[in-house]
Amino acid sequence: MAEIHGIRTGRHCFFAMHVHLVFVTKFRHKVFADRHLTRMEQIMRDVCTDFEAELVEFNGENSHVHLLVNFPPKVAVARLVNSLKGVSSRRLRQDFPDLTRHYYRANKLWSGSYFAGSVGGAPLSVVKQYIEQQNHPVKALLRPSGPPNRRPSPPA
C-alpha cells in the first residue's frame, strides 16, 4: 500500500480511515504504570501491523488507554479491537506476572466494552452539504401520452 498526502491506497481503493479507540480495565482497576504502557504501545503497534493498520498515536493512564489507528477498509473495527485487547492482555500477563493480581475475579485485564469513534476528514455537516450539492442528473422530459407524430385535427 502506498500513501499520497495522508491518503493510503490499496489494490482497488483510496482511503483515509481513522478510529479513536478507548479500552478500560476490568472493574476500572488502576493497573498500569509507565513500564506497562511502554510495553503495551509496542504490543499494540505489532498487532496493528499484522492488520496492515498503523498505530498513529497511543497514550494512557493507570486504568485506560487511548489509541488512534489508521486502518484499511478491509479491516473490521470489531476484529481489530478483539485482537488488540486479546493479544495485549495475554502478552502483558506473560511479561509482567505482577499484573495477575488484577485478573483475580474475572481472569481478564480489559472490560468487555470499548469506545470506537471515527475521526478525521471533514465534519459531518460539511460532508452532508457536499453530497447534497452534487449535480444530480435531470430526469429526461417525457412526451405527452398518445401516439407519436399525431397531427392536431382541423377545426370543425
C-alpha positions as CSV (number, residue, x, y, z in Angstrom):
1,M,0.0,0.0,0.0
2,A,1.3,3.4,-0.9
3,E,0.5,6.8,0.8
4,I,-0.2,10.0,-1.0
5,H,-0.6,13.1,1.3
6,G,-2.3,11.1,4.1
7,I,-4.4,9.1,1.7
8,R,-3.5,5.4,1.6
9,T,-4.0,3.3,-1.5
10,G,-4.9,-0.4,-1.8
11,R,-5.3,-2.5,-4.8
12,H,-8.7,-1.1,-5.8
13,C,-9.3,1.8,-3.5
14,F,-8.0,5.1,-2.0
15,F,-8.8,5.6,1.7
16,A,-8.1,7.7,4.8
17,M,-9.9,5.9,7.7
18,H,-9.0,6.6,11.3
19,V,-10.6,5.3,14.5
20,H,-10.2,6.6,18.1
21,L,-10.3,3.6,20.5
22,V,-10.5,3.6,24.3
23,F,-10.1,0.5,26.3
24,V,-10.8,0.4,30.1
25,T,-9.5,-2.1,32.6
26,K,-11.9,-4.6,34.2
27,F,-13.6,-3.0,37.2
28,R,-11.7,0.2,36.3
29,H,-8.7,-1.1,38.4
30,K,-5.7,1.2,38.4
31,V,-3.4,-1.3,36.8
32,F,-0.8,0.4,34.6
33,A,2.5,2.0,35.4
34,D,4.8,3.7,32.9
35,R,6.6,0.4,32.1
36,H,3.3,-1.3,31.4
37,L,2.1,1.4,29.0
38,T,5.5,1.5,27.2
39,R,5.4,-2.3,26.6
40,M,1.7,-2.1,25.7
41,E,2.3,0.5,23.0
42,Q,4.8,-1.8,21.3
43,I,2.3,-4.7,21.5
44,M,-0.5,-2.6,20.0
45,R,1.8,-1.4,17.3
46,D,2.7,-5.0,16.3
47,V,-1.0,-6.1,16.2
48,C,-1.8,-3.1,14.0
49,T,1.0,-4.0,11.6
50,D,-0.5,-7.5,11.4
51,F,-3.8,-5.9,10.2
52,E,-2.0,-3.6,7.8
53,A,-3.1,-0.8,10.1
54,E,-1.0,2.0,11.6
55,L,-1.0,3.0,15.3
56,V,-0.7,6.8,14.8
57,E,-0.9,7.7,18.5
58,F,-1.0,5.9,21.8
59,N,-1.3,7.1,25.4
60,G,-2.9,6.0,28.6
61,E,-3.4,6.4,32.3
62,N,-3.5,3.8,35.1
63,S,-7.0,2.5,34.2
64,H,-7.4,3.0,30.5
65,V,-5.6,3.6,27.1
66,H,-6.4,5.7,24.0
67,L,-5.3,4.7,20.5
68,L,-5.6,6.4,17.2
69,V,-5.5,3.9,14.4
70,N,-5.3,4.4,10.6
71,F,-6.8,1.2,9.1
72,P,-7.7,-0.1,5.7
73,P,-11.4,-0.7,4.6
74,K,-10.9,-4.5,4.6
75,V,-10.4,-4.5,8.3
76,A,-13.5,-4.7,10.6
77,V,-13.0,-2.5,13.6
78,A,-14.5,-5.2,15.9
79,R,-11.9,-7.7,14.8
80,L,-9.1,-5.2,15.2
81,V,-10.3,-4.4,18.7
82,N,-10.7,-8.1,19.6
83,S,-7.1,-8.8,18.6
84,L,-5.7,-5.6,20.3
85,K,-7.4,-6.4,23.6
86,G,-6.7,-10.2,23.5
87,V,-3.1,-10.1,22.4
88,S,-2.2,-7.2,24.8
89,S,-3.8,-9.0,27.7
90,R,-2.0,-12.2,27.1
91,R,1.4,-10.7,26.4
92,L,1.2,-8.3,29.4
93,R,0.4,-11.2,31.7
94,Q,3.5,-13.1,30.3
95,D,5.8,-10.1,30.6
96,F,4.5,-8.8,33.9
97,P,3.4,-11.6,36.3
98,D,2.7,-8.9,38.9
99,L,-0.4,-7.9,36.9
100,T,-2.1,-11.2,37.6
101,R,-3.4,-9.8,40.9
102,H,-5.7,-7.6,38.9
103,Y,-7.0,-10.6,37.0
104,Y,-8.2,-12.3,40.1
105,R,-12.0,-12.1,39.7
106,A,-12.7,-12.4,36.0
107,N,-9.3,-13.5,34.7
108,K,-9.5,-10.6,32.3
109,L,-7.5,-7.4,32.0
110,W,-9.9,-5.4,29.9
111,S,-13.6,-4.6,30.4
112,G,-15.8,-6.2,27.8
113,S,-16.8,-2.9,26.3
114,Y,-14.8,-0.2,24.4
115,F,-15.2,3.1,22.7
116,A,-14.7,3.5,19.0
117,G,-15.2,6.8,17.2
118,S,-14.4,7.6,13.6
119,V,-12.2,10.7,13.2
120,G,-10.5,12.8,10.6
121,G,-11.7,14.3,7.4
122,A,-14.3,17.0,7.2
123,P,-17.1,17.5,9.8
124,L,-20.3,15.6,9.1
125,S,-22.1,18.8,8.2
126,V,-19.6,19.6,5.5
127,V,-19.8,16.1,4.0
128,K,-23.6,16.2,4.1
129,Q,-23.6,19.6,2.3
130,Y,-21.1,18.4,-0.3
131,I,-23.3,15.4,-1.1
132,E,-26.5,17.5,-1.2
133,Q,-24.8,19.8,-3.7
134,Q,-23.8,17.1,-6.2
135,N,-25.0,17.7,-9.7
136,H,-27.9,15.2,-9.9
137,P,-28.9,14.5,-13.5
138,V,-32.2,15.9,-14.5
139,K,-34.8,13.4,-15.5
140,A,-35.5,13.2,-19.2
141,L,-38.6,15.0,-20.2
142,L,-41.4,12.6,-21.1
143,R,-43.5,13.2,-24.2
144,P,-47.2,13.6,-23.6
145,S,-49.1,10.4,-23.8
146,G,-50.6,9.4,-27.1
147,P,-49.4,8.1,-30.4
148,P,-46.2,9.7,-31.7
149,N,-46.4,12.3,-34.5
150,R,-50.1,12.8,-34.2
151,R,-51.3,15.9,-36.0
152,P,-54.0,18.0,-34.4
153,S,-57.4,17.6,-36.0
154,P,-58.6,20.6,-38.2
155,P,-61.1,22.9,-36.6
156,A,-64.8,22.0,-37.4
